[in-house]
Amino acid sequence: MLLDTASLYFRAYFGVPDSVRAPDGTPVNAVRGLLDFIARLVQDHRPDELVACWDADWRPQWRVDLIPSYKAHRVAELTEVGPDEEEIPDTLAPQVPVIEEVLDALGIARVGSAGFEADDVIGTLTARAGGPVDIVTGDRDLFQLVDDGRGVRVLYPRKGVGDCDLVDDELILTKYGVRADQYADFAALRGDASDGLPGVRGIGEKTAAQLITEYGDLAGVRAAAVDRTSKLTPAKRRGIVEAAEYLDVAPTVVRVAKDVPLPEFSPALPSAPRDPEALSALVTRWGLGGAVGRLLPVLER
């Protein structure tokens, strides 16, 4: 089981009231919510291995170099060295280091790679996996990794994580009209305002799916645009040709990397805390007795 950790703690932050606080009054709603998410996921799905995949760089420079608008609307502050600062709610940002410390004390693997997003860590671990993989994320970009043949599916939370869509090949085809292996090309053509990807003017989700289905992939769509005998309308043809510069680079930005360098780590689901003393101190400091008390028995099973 691979967790898109930031996706989940953002969901926890907005789903759990900020009246959930530590003894000193500091909000810990994202921390508690994420721990309860993990407890529920482990209880419901019983993974042998669990990895909290981390955004070592939420807006990698190599993606920005290709498409400068990539996630630009979410930048709080540009930095000359290191990742740009992401715009995060004031009461969430201080909770992220606490999440890191608690996961480390529990012994739940927390893995990132410099210059890459959590999506790329997930893509790499999925490519390496020798068995079934459950990817837990609220990010549709990761639908491109779904593969029934390899047992790779996405658990896409609708409310909390107790109510997840199980995203497989059939669901993607039914909902979007493309196969999972076509999803990245479809997403590049359609664009995604939430990631600052403009897409092709005049081509929305339905049209993108129709074009990818008819011509097979993005390369086929682009070839049809310059083929005067193709059935493309003049408006679609013009839009695709005019978007050539974007379409040259969009697939590289949209596709998750599958070969990023990762540190050595153990993905085994811990049955007991790695550092009980550190965990006890964190529980006391941040008032996490209830959430940790719910998680530990689930890990021990």
C-alpha positions in Angstrom: 0.0 0.0 0.0 1.4 3.3 -1.1 0.1 6.5 0.5 0.1 9.8 -1.4 0.7 11.3 2.1 0.2 15.0 1.3 -3.0 14.3 -0.4 -4.2 12.5 2.7 -3.1 15.0 5.3 -4.7 17.8 3.3 -7.9 15.8 3.2 -7.6 15.2 7.0 -7.0 18.9 7.6 -10.1 19.9 5.8 -12.2 17.0 7.1 -11.4 17.1 10.8 -12.4 20.2 12.8 -9.5 22.5 13.8 -11.0 22.4 17.3 -9.0 19.2 17.6 -6.0 20.5 19.4 -2.9 19.6 21.5 -2.8 20.4 25.2 -1.2 23.8 24.4 -4.0 24.7 22.0 -2.1 24.0 18.8 -4.3 22.4 16.1 -3.5 18.8 15.4 -6.5 17.9 13.2 -4.3 16.9 10.2 -2.1 14.7 12.4 -4.9 12.9 14.1 -6.9 12.6 10.9 -4.0 11.1 9.0 -3.4 8.5 11.8 -7.0 7.6 11.8 -6.9 7.3 8.0 -3.9 4.9 8.3 -5.7 2.8 11.0 -8.8 2.5 8.8 -6.8 1.6 5.7 -4.7 -1.1 7.4 -7.8 -2.5 9.1 -9.8 -2.7 5.9 -7.1 -3.8 3.5 -4.5 -5.5 5.6 -1.4 -4.7 3.5 1.8 -6.5 4.1 3.8 -3.4 3.4 3.0 0.3 3.8 4.9 3.3 2.5 4.1 6.9 3.2 5.3 8.5 0.0 6.6 12.1 0.4 6.9 15.2 -1.7 10.6 16.0 -1.4 9.8 18.6 -4.0 6.2 19.3 -4.7 7.0 21.4 -7.8 10.2 20.0 -9.4 12.2 22.4 -11.3 12.5 20.0 -14.3 8.8 20.1 -14.7 8.6 23.9 -14.3 11.4 24.3 -16.9 9.1 22.5 -19.4 5.8 24.2 -18.4 6.4 27.3 -16.3 2.8 27.5 -15.2 3.0 24.1 -13.6 1.5 24.5 -10.1 2.5 28.2 -10.2 -0.8 29.4 -8.7 0.0 27.4 -5.5 3.4 29.0 -4.9 3.6 31.0 -1.7 7.2 32.1 -2.2 9.8 31.5 -4.9 13.2 30.4 -3.6 16.6 30.5 -5.4 17.8 27.3 -3.7 15.7 24.4 -3.0 11.9 23.8 -3.6 9.6 26.8 -3.8 7.3 27.2 -0.8 3.8 25.9 -1.3 0.8 27.9 -0.2 -0.4 25.9 2.8 -3.0 26.9 5.4 -1.3 28.6 8.4 -2.5 26.0 10.8 -1.5 23.0 8.6 2.2 23.9 7.9 3.3 23.4 11.6 1.6 20.0 11.7 3.6 18.5 8.8 6.9 18.1 10.9 4.7 16.4 13.6 3.4 14.0 11.1 7.0 13.2 10.0 8.1 12.6 13.6 5.1 10.4 14.5 5.4 8.2 11.4 9.1 7.8 12.0 8.5 6.8 15.7 5.9 4.3 14.6 8.3 2.8 12.1 6.0 3.5 9.1 8.3 4.0 6.1 8.4 7.6 4.9 10.1 7.9 1.5 10.8 10.8 -0.8 13.4 11.6 -3.4 15.1 15.0 -3.9 13.8 16.7 -7.0 10.7 14.5 -7.3 7.1 14.5 -6.1 5.4 11.8 -4.1 3.7 10.7 -7.4 7.1 9.8 -8.8 8.0 7.8 -5.7 4.7 6.0 -6.1 5.4 5.4 -9.8 8.8 4.0 -9.0 7.7 1.7 -6.2 4.8 0.5 -8.3 7.1 -0.4 -11.2 9.4 -2.3 -8.8 6.6 -4.2 -7.0 6.4 -7.9 -7.4 2.8 -8.2 -6.3 -0.5 -6.3 -6.1 -0.3 -2.6 -5.2 -3.0 -0.3 -3.6 -2.3 3.4 -4.2 -4.2 5.7 -1.8 -4.6 9.1 -3.3 -7.1 11.9 -4.1 -5.0 12.8 -7.2 -6.5 11.5 -10.5 -3.0 11.8 -12.1 -2.1 8.5 -10.5 -4.9 6.7 -12.4 -2.3 6.3 -15.2 -0.7 3.6 -13.0 -3.8 1.3 -12.8 -3.2 -2.1 -14.2 -5.5 -5.0 -13.7 -3.0 -7.4 -15.1 -0.5 -6.5 -12.3 -3.1 -6.0 -9.6 -2.4 -2.2 -9.4 -5.4 -0.2 -8.3 -6.1 3.2 -6.8 -8.2 3.7 -3.6 -9.7 7.1 -4.3 -11.3 8.5 -1.1 -14.7 10.1 -1.5 -15.3 11.0 2.2 -12.5 10.3 4.7 -10.9 7.1 3.6 -13.6 4.7 4.8 -15.5 5.3 1.6 -13.1 4.8 -1.3 -13.7 4.2 -5.0 -11.7 1.2 -6.1 -10.3 2.5 -9.3 -9.5 -0.3 -11.8 -9.3 -0.5 -15.6 -13.1 -0.9 -16.0 -13.9 2.2 -13.8 -11.5 4.4 -15.8 -12.8 3.3 -19.1 -16.4 3.7 -18.0 -15.9 7.2 -16.4 -13.4 8.7 -18.7 -13.7 6.8 -22.0 -10.0 5.9 -22.1 -7.9 3.0 -20.9 -5.6 3.4 -17.9 -2.6 3.3 -20.2 -4.0 6.1 -22.2 -4.9 8.3 -19.2 -1.7 10.4 -19.2 -2.1 11.3 -22.9 -5.7 12.1 -22.2 -4.8 14.3 -19.2 -2.2 16.2 -21.2 -4.6 16.9 -24.0 -7.4 17.9 -21.7 -5.2 20.0 -19.4 -5.7 20.4 -15.6 -6.2 23.9 -14.1 -5.5 22.5 -10.6 -1.9 21.7 -11.8 -1.5 24.8 -14.1 -1.6 22.7 -17.3 -3.4 24.6 -20.0 -4.3 21.7 -22.3 -5.4 22.4 -25.8 -7.8 25.3 -26.5 -11.3 24.1 -27.2 -10.7 20.5 -26.1 -12.4 19.4 -22.9 -12.6 16.1 -21.2 -15.1 14.5 -23.6 -13.4 15.6 -26.7 -10.0 14.6 -25.4 -11.3 11.1 -24.7 -12.9 10.8 -28.1 -9.7 11.9 -29.8 -7.5 9.5 -27.8 -9.9 6.6 -28.4 -10.1 7.3 -32.1 -6.4 7.9 -32.7 -4.9 5.7 -30.0 -2.6 8.1 -28.3 -1.4 11.7 -28.3 1.1 11.0 -31.1 -1.8 9.7 -33.2 -3.9 12.7 -32.4 -1.1 15.1 -33.4 -0.5 13.1 -36.6 -4.2 13.4 -37.5 -4.0 17.2 -37.0 -1.4 17.6 -39.8 -3.1 15.0 -42.0 -5.5 16.8 -44.3 -7.3 13.6 -45.0 -8.2 13.0 -41.3 -11.7 13.6 -40.0 -10.7 16.3 -37.6 -12.7 19.5 -37.8 -10.8 22.7 -38.7 -11.2 24.1 -35.2 -9.7 21.0 -33.5 -7.0 20.7 -36.1 -6.0 24.3 -35.6 -6.1 24.0 -31.8 -3.8 21.0 -31.8 -1.3 22.5 -34.2 -1.2 25.8 -32.3 -0.6 23.9 -29.1 2.5 22.1 -30.5 4.9 23.7 -28.1 2.8 22.6 -25.1 2.2 19.2 -26.5 5.9 18.6 -27.1 6.5 18.7 -23.3 3.2 18.0 -21.6 3.5 14.2 -21.6 6.8 14.4 -19.8 5.3 16.6 -17.2 2.1 14.6 -16.8 3.6 11.1 -16.7 4.9 10.0 -13.3 8.5 9.0 -13.2 9.2 5.3 -12.7 12.9 5.3 -12.1 13.7 7.8 -9.4 16.5 7.1 -7.0 15.2 6.0 -3.6 17.0 5.5 -0.2 17.2 2.1 1.3 14.2 1.4 3.6 12.0 -1.4 4.9 8.4 -1.2 3.7 7.3 -3.9 6.1 4.2 -2.9 8.1 5.4 -2.5 11.7 3.7 -4.6 14.4 5.1 -2.4 17.2 6.6 1.1 17.4 10.1 1.6 16.2 10.9 4.1 19.0 8.4 3.7 21.8 9.9 6.4 23.9 9.8 9.0 21.2 6.3 8.0 20.3 5.2 8.3 24.0 6.7 11.8 24.2 4.9 12.8 20.9 1.6 11.5 22.2 2.0 13.5 25.4 3.2 16.7 23.7 0.5 16.7 21.0 -2.4 15.0 22.7 -2.4 12.0 20.3 -3.4 9.3 22.7 -6.7 8.6 21.1 -5.4 8.3 17.5 -2.3 6.4 18.4 -4.4 4.2 20.7 -6.6 3.3 17.8 -3.7 2.7 15.4 -1.4 0.5 17.5 -3.9 -2.4 18.0 -4.6 -2.5 14.2 -0.8 -2.7 13.5 -0.4 -5.5 16.1 -2.9 -7.9 14.4 
